Amino acid sequence: MKLKGEKVVVCGAGGFIGGHLVQSLFAAGVRSVRAVDAKPLHAWYQVVHDAENLVLDLKDKDSCYTAAAGTESVFQLAADMGGMGFIENNKALCMLSVLTNTHMLMAARDSGVQRFFYSSSACVYNGEKQKNADVTPLKEEDAYPALPEDGYGWEKLFSERMCRHFEEDFGLQCRVARYHNVYGPLGTWTGGREKAPAAICRKVIEAKRSGTDEIEIWGDGKQTRSFMYIDDCTQGTLAIMESDIREPINLGSSELVTIDQLVDITEAIAGVKLRRSYNLSAPKGVNGRNSDNTKIQQYLGWEPSIRLKDGMARTYAWIEEQMTFARSTQTHMRS
């Protein structure tokens, strides 16, 4: 593995994907990892004590130079984002992540960094191609002509272009992956930033425990998505970083399901059957989105492979543990 002998920095290491990525780097034999996040350490999703853990706000230019100093590879995952509810209601906040990407690219260029990985998103894709639930899987070229998700998607697409031009103008080798709906244990499951798999797990557990036997679904339940388990995400991220892929590439599962089917899977895990109410005024995003994995198969002979029902079972079990712990803590505090 090329990264083994390098000094690597993970930006956004206190987040869901970033924390798992730091763990994956150490598991792959990388021994020099600098983990950076704006949140205080106690708020990180995971803290890997073998890493050099720094609390830095990477929207600040000087902090980016501190993060990049003496490193050879940068994984830029730091962003202010969340699930569809957060993205649709915080467009300006999402756009401000462009400061982090701009300053990290400048710091990487000036610090002699060899490779720069940028985590983009399927939200860059043209919305006209995502109007139908029976969607044709999105190919990389479907990002143009540009009509991405308002706010978050535009920021991601702009930052992809910055990576391209920093490579053309300054020789910084950039790798860009378009993540499709990453989920799994140790992720956000409450509070408004959670994504659909975690939100549905939580709602099913709440309905089962309360005996209400009812679940609210955002939208009509017919919108379609593919969801990538976190282990596939980190494995693909490392493979893309070490590859010679010079263009943005999809990193996502091609297993397409409706939101109703995602609820079906979760109900089967929980052993319940719930009545469904549909909140048609809630944020629901595009009607259909799926990943075309032709290019990643051609480049790497690989694509995400963890089945949704298996990944959801692991995620459900973890969220159930968190909810049990939270309930027992509240009970103890009241007593």
N, C-alpha and C positions, 0 to 999 in steps of 0.2 A: 504494500500500500504506500503510495507516494507521500501521503500526509504523515506517515509515521515519524519521520525525522524532522518534521517542521514544527515551528511555533504557530499555533492556530488560534484565532480569536473567533468566538461566537457572539455576535451582537444580538441582543434579545434573549440571552441565555436564561433569564428569569421567567420567560414565558413557557407556554405548553410545548411547542415544537422545539424551541431552543434548549430547554432542559433535557428533553429526550435526546437531542442531537449531541449535547455534551457527553451524556452517558454512552452514546454509540461511538463517539470518537475514542473514548478511553477503552471501550470494549474491542475496538478495532486495532488497538496497540499504539494509538497516539498518546504521548506522555506529556506534552507541553500544550496545555489548553488554557487560554485566558477567556473567562466567561464574564460578559458585561451586560448590565441591565440598569434601567433608571430606577426600578423599584428598590426599596430597602431589602436587605437579604432575607428578612423574616417573611417577606411577601413573595419571594420567588416560588415558583411551582416546585422546583427541585433545586437543591444546593449540592453540588458535587464537590466535596472537600479537597479532592486531589487537584482541582482546577485553581487557577489564580482568579479569584472572584472579585470583581470591581463594580462598585455602584457609580455609574456615570450616566448622565442624560445626553444621549447621542444626537439630540437636536442641536446641541452646542458644539461648535466647530472644534474648540480646544479639547473637549472630551473625546472627540473622534480621533484626534492625533494621539492622545494618550492611549486609546484603545488599540490603535494600529501599530504603535511603536514597537520595533523589533520583531514583527511577525511576518510570516511568508504567505499565509492564507487567511482570508477573511470570509466568514459566513455572515452575511447581512440579513438577519431575520427581524430586526427590531422595527416595530410599527405599532401605531395606536389603532387597534382594530378589534373586531368581535364578530358575532353572528349577524344575520340579516337585520335584526331589530336595531343593533348598534350602528351598522353601516348606513342604513337608510335615514337614521335620525342624527348622525354626527358627521356629515359630509366634510365640513371644514376641518374638523379635528383629524379625520383620516387624511386629508390632503396635506396637513402639516408634516406628515411622515416624510415628505419629499426633502425636508431639511436634513433629516438623518441620512437619507440615501446620498444626497449631494455631498454632505460633509464627509461621509465615510469613503466615498469614491475619491475625493480630493486627498484625504489622509492616506488612503491606500496608495495612491499614485506617488505622493511625496515621501512615503515611508519605505518605498522599495518592495511593496507587497507583490508577490508573483501571480496569485490567483484570487479572484473575487467572486463569491457566489451570492446571487441575489434571489430572494424568495418572492416571486411574483405570484399572480393569482389568476384563476379562471375568470375572475371578474373583469379582465381586460377584453374579453371577447365581445364582438359586435352583438348588441341586443336584438337586432333584427333576425339573427339566426337562432334565437332562443325563445321565440314566441309560442311555440307549440310544445306540449308535453311529450309528444312523440318526436323528440329532437334527433336530428342527425348528429352523431358524435363530432365534437368540435376539433377541427384540424388547426395546427399552429397558424396557418395563413389566414384563418378566419378572424384574426384580430383586426384585420384591415379590409375595407375602409373602417376607420376607427369610430366606434360608438360603444364605448365600454360602460360599465356600471358607473353612475354619476358619483363623483367624489372619489371613493376608494379605488374604483377601476381606472379612472383617469390618472390618479397618482401612480398606480402600478405601471401603467403603460408608458407614462412619461419617464419613469425611472428605468424601465427596460431600455428605452432609447438612450438614456444617459450612459448606461453600461456599454451599449454598442459603440457610442462615440468615444468613450474613454479608452476602449480597446483600439479603435481605429486611430485615434489621435496620439495616444500616450503609450500604447503597447501593454496596458493592463489586461491580462487575460480574464475575461468575464464569462461566467456561466449563469444562465437564467433558467429557473424552473417555474412553471405555472402550476401552483398547487391547486388541487381540486378537493375542497371540503375534507380537511383532515380531522380525525376524531380519535378518541381512545382514553385510557386511564390517565389521571393526573392533569386533566384538562378542566376548563371552566364548565361548571354544570349548573350555576345559578347566578343571579345578579344582573342579568340583562345582556351579557356579552357571550353567553353560551350559544353553541350552534345546535342545529336540529337533532343530531343523535343524542347529545347529552340532555337537551331540553326534554325530549320525548322519554328518555329513561327516567328522568326526575318526575315527570308528570305521571307516568305509569306507576312508579313506586308510591307517589303521593295518593293516587286514586286507590291503589290496592290497600294501603295502610288505613286510609280514612273510611273506606267502605262506600265512597260515593259512586264508584264504578263508572266514572265519566271522565273523558279527557277532551280538552280544547285543542284544536289543531289550527294553526295559522294558515289561512288560505282554504282552498276547497279540497285539499288532500290529493289532488290529481297532478300537481306539479312534480316534475321528475328531477332526480339528482343522482350522482354517483358519489360515494363516500370512501375515502382512503384511510385505512388504519395507520396509526402512528409509526409502527415498525416498518411498514412499507415506505412511508414517507422518509424516514431517516436513512434507510438503506438506499433508496433512490437518490436522495440528496448527495450522499457520499459518492455514489457511482457517477453522477453527473459532474460533480466537482473534479473528479479525477479523470474525466473523459476529455476528448477533444471536440466536444459539441460546442459550436460557436454561434448557436442561434437559440432563442427561447424555445423551451420544449415542455410539453405536457408532463406532469407528474400527478397521476390520479388513477383511480380504479375505473374500469369500463363497465362495471356491474350496475346497470341502471335500474332504479326503483322509484316508485311514486312515494310520496310522503305517507300515504295510507299504507303502503306495503312496509315502510319502515316501522310504522306503528304495529302492523301485524307481527313483524319479527320480534319487536319488543314485548308485545303481549304474550307471544309464545314462550319467551324466556321467563317472563314473570308468572306464567300459568294463569292468566286472567283474560277475560274478554270484556272490553269497555264500550259504553255508549260514546259516540263521537259527536261533538259540536264543532262547527266550523266558523272561525272568526274571519270573515271575508274582508274586514277592514284592517287586519293586522299586516305588518310587513311580510311579504312572501317571496320577494325577488322575482327572477325570471320564471317563465312557465316550464322551461326544460333546459337541462345542461348535462352534458356527458363528455367524457374524455376520449378522444381518438388517440390510441396508443401506438399507431403504426410507426412513428418516427423513433420512439424510445426503444421499440423492439428492433428496429433496423440498426440503431446505433449501439445498443447495449445487449441485445438479445434477452431483454428482461422487461417486465412490467409488474405493477403491484398485483399480488395474488391472494392476499388474505380475504376470505369470503366475508361478506357483510354480517351474516348471522354469527360467525365466530368472533369477529371483532366486537360486535354489539354485546355478545354474552360477556366478554371480558370487561367492557365499559360499564355495563349494567351492574355487574358484581362490585366494581370499584365504587360507583356512585352510591349504591345501596349501603356500602360500608361507611361512606362519608356522611350520609344522611342519618345512619344509626348513631354514629359518633356525635354528630351535631345535636341530635335529640337527647342523647344521654347526658351531654354536657349542659344543655339547657335545663334538664331535669335536676341535675346536681346543683346548678346555680340557684334554682328556685328553692331547693330544699336547704 
